[in-house]
Amino acid sequence: MVYPANVVSVLIASPSDVAAERDALRQTLWEFNDEHAAALQVILLPVLWETHSRADLGSHPQDLLDTQIVDSADMVIGIFWTKIGSLLPDGTAATVHELERVVSAGKPGVLCFSNQPVVPSSIDPKQYSAVQDFKSRAQTWGIYREYSSVEQLTDLIKRDLLRTVRERLHLPTPESPQKPAELVADVVAKTRKEQRQKVDSKGRLKIQNYEYLVFENIGSAVAENVDFDWVAPDPRPEDWQPVSMPEKYSIEYLVPGAPIEMPVWASFGSTSQHLIRITWTQKGGADGEKMQTVRF
């Protein structure tokens, strides 16, 4: 189906120590398009200096980047962990400069700081101190996000992107007449992993892994009586068993754009891939059912 859409350039700005996050956010933007492009009539275009800048001479590299990709961005996502990044001649970090330049033009910005574990000996003290100073300054600049895994970052960004598109961008309505969208609930399941640090009774640093099953309504109507069960493979292996959970969950209401997550743990030696059946009801609409594979 051919339909008109607004293209929004999303600049991903960060130092070099969050390469995994940059790749994940680029994929997240395309997944957002897969889920919402038709309904919202918008395409989010990830913009990174390594893919969208071009070779040029005659000016400072940052001035060229400003002209090529920064000033034309419609919104910006900034990510920091242990490095503030390269400095410009006036002492400002290049990534901070890009964030401030986009936001000062009245465009939306999302700022994220990583809390992921890091080997202390790998940190440059000056770089890390500069990140902490910027983080303190950012408290007076707006609201920022903190994340403890790449998976958590992408989940947070998906929610922020949906709200930004709906509330901040003020996109023009295509001129061609559009049939009113039908209000339909659509529930999907995914997983999220998280690492936490703790010190044991002997003073040793330990890393604990946590896994969560996340349900999200990517539709436009409220889903009610959301339920699920694990579906055994056919043929069923003798050692197959469903993923363990603290108790049986049933979600009374699941509104669009507000995911609900619950802790899970997979049995030792069990497969990392499981088939799940999700069912729900909807007022004024047909009941929904979906079979989906999730991985732990």
N, C-alpha and C positions, 0 to 999 in steps of 0.2 A: 504494500500500500504506500503510495506517495502522499506525503503531507508536508506542509510548511513547518519550519522550526527555527527558533532563535539560537544562534551559535554563541556560546559564552566562553571566552578564553580564561582559563584558570591557571594562574602562574603558581608553580610549586617552587618555593624558595627555601634553601637550606644549605648548611655547610656539608662537608664531604663525609662526615661520620654517620649519616643516616641514609646511606644509599639504598638499603633494603626498604625503608619507609617510602622513599621517592618512587621506587618501582611499584610498591604495593598501592600507593595513591594513584599512580597512573592507571593501574588496572581497576581500581575502585571507581574512578570517573567513568570508564567505559562500562562497568557493570551498572552504574547509575543510569547511564544512557539506555542500556538494555531494558531496565525496569520501568523507566519513567519518560523516555523521550516521546513516545506516542501520546501519552496522557497529558503531559505538561507542555508539549511542543517546544522542547529545549534540548540542545546538545551541548554538553560540557566538554570543552576541548582542553586536555592537559597540555600545558606549555612549560618546557624545561629548557634551560640554556643549551644543554648538550644536543637537543633535537631541533630547536627552533631558531637558534642564533646562526649567523653566517659570518664568514671571514670578511674583515673590512679593516681599513687603515685610516689614520688621520686624526684619531682622537683617543682618549683614555678608554680602555676596554669596558669599564662600567658605563661610561657615557654612551658607547655603542649599544650595550645591552639594554640600557634605558630606552633608547630610541627603537630598538628592534623588538623587544618583548615585554618590557616592564610597563611602559606608558600605554601600550595597547591592551593590557590585561584588564579584564572586567572584574576579577576578584583575585585574591592571593591566599595561599595556604603556606604558613611558615612553620618549620619544624626544627627543633634544637635538642641536642643531647649533651655532649661533653665539649663541643667546639663552638666558638662564636664565628669562626671562619676567617677568610682573608680580610685585611683592613684596607680601606681607601686612603688616599693621601691625607684627608682631614682626620683620620683615626677612627672613622665610623666603620663598623663591620658591613661588608657588602650585602649580606643577607638582610640585616636590619635596615639598611638603606632602601632596599627594594620593598620591604614590607611597609615602611613609613611612606614611601613615595606613592604606592598604590592607595593606601588608606587615606592619605592626606588629600587625594583627588576625590574623596567621597565614595570610594568603592568598598565593597565588603572584604573583610579579612578574617581568617581563622588562624590562631596561633596555638601551637602545641609544643609541650616540653616532655621529653622522655624520662621516665623513672626506671628504665630497665637496668638490671644489674650490670656492673662494669668492673673490670680488673683495675684496681687503683693505680698500678704501675704504668698502665697504658694512657693515663690522663695527663695532658699538658696543664699544669696548674694555672697558668695565665689564661689559657683558653677557657678552662672550666670556671674560673673566677669571673671572667667576662660574661659567661652565660648566666651565672647566678645574679650578677648585677643587672643584666638586662631583664631577667625574670622578675626581679624586685621592681624595676621601673615599669614593667608591663602591668603590674597590679593597678597602676593609676591610669593605664591606657585603655583598659577594657577587661573582658573575661577571656581567660585562656584555658586550654585543655591540658590535662596531664594523662599520660598513658604508660602502661607497664609492659605492653607487648605490641607487636605490629598489628596483630589481629584486633586488639582493642582499639588501636588508632583508627583503623579502617571503619570499624563499627561507629565510632564517634563521628568521623568525618561524613559518613553516609547520612546520619541524622542532621548534621549541621548543613550539609549541602541541600537537603530537601527543604529545610526551613529557610535557608538563604534564597533559594530559587523562588519560593512562594511569597516571602515577606520583604526581601531587600532589593531584588534586581529590577522589579517593576518592568517586566518585559512587555513589549507591545503585543497586542493580539493580532494574529494573522488576519489579513483582509478577507481571505476566502471563507465562506460560511462553514461552520463546523457543527456537526451533529452533537448535541449535548451528550457528554460522556455518561454511560450507565454506572450507577453506584454499585460496585461489586467488591466484596471482601476477598482478599487473596493472602493466605497465610503460608509463609515459608519457614523452614528450619535451617539453622546453621550452627556451627560450633565456635567457641571462643576459648583460647588458652591464655593462661596468665601465670607469671612467675612472681613469687614473693620471696624476699629475703628475711631471715630471722636468725637470731643468735641463740644457740642451744645452751644448756646449763653449764657447759664447759667453755663457753665463750667462743665457740667456733661458728663461722658463718655458714648457714645452710640455705639452699635454694629449694623451695617447695613449688611443685607444679599443680595447677588447678585447671579443671576443664568445666565448661559450661555449655548447656544446650540452650540456644536462643531462638525464640519464636518472634517473628515480625510480620505485621500485616502491611503488605506493600500495595494493597488495594485502596479503594476510596470510601468504603463503607465499614462500619464496625462489625467485627467478627465476634460471635457469641458462642459460648459453650465449646471452646476450643479444646479438643482432646487428641490424644495420640497413643499409638502402641507400636512396639517393635515387631517387624515382620521377619519371620525366619526364612532363610534362603531355601530354595527348592532345587535339588535335594538338600535336606538339612543335615549338616555335619553333626557328629555325635557330641562334639565339644562346644557347639554353638550355644550361646546364652545372651540374652538382651543386656544392654547397658544398664548398670545399677544406678539407682537414684534413691535419695533419702526417703521419699514417699511418693505415692501416686499423685500426680498433678492434674488439675483440670482448670483451665483459664476461663473465668466467667465472661470477661470482656477483653478484647484486644483491639485497641483503636489504631488507625493508620499512623505510622511514624513513631510509635512508642513501643519498642521491643521489650519483651520480658525474658529474663534468663534464669536458669536454674542449675545448680551444681550437679555434676554427674561423675561417675568413674567407671572405666571399662575394666572388666576382669582380666587378670594377668594371663597373657597368652591368647586372648581373644582377638578376633579380627579388628582392624582399625576402621573398617567400612561397614555401615549398618543401614538397613532399609527401614524407613519410618513411614507410618501411615498417619496423616493429619486429617482430622474432620472438624467442621464447624458449622454453625447455623448463621443465618442473616435475616434480619427483619425485612420483609417485603421482597425477598430474593430467594433464589434456590440455595439449598444446603450445599456446602463445599466439601470436597475430599481430594487429597493429594498424596501421591506416593513419591517419596524423595530419599535420596541417598545422602547420608551425612558421614563425615570422616573425623576420627579422633586421633 
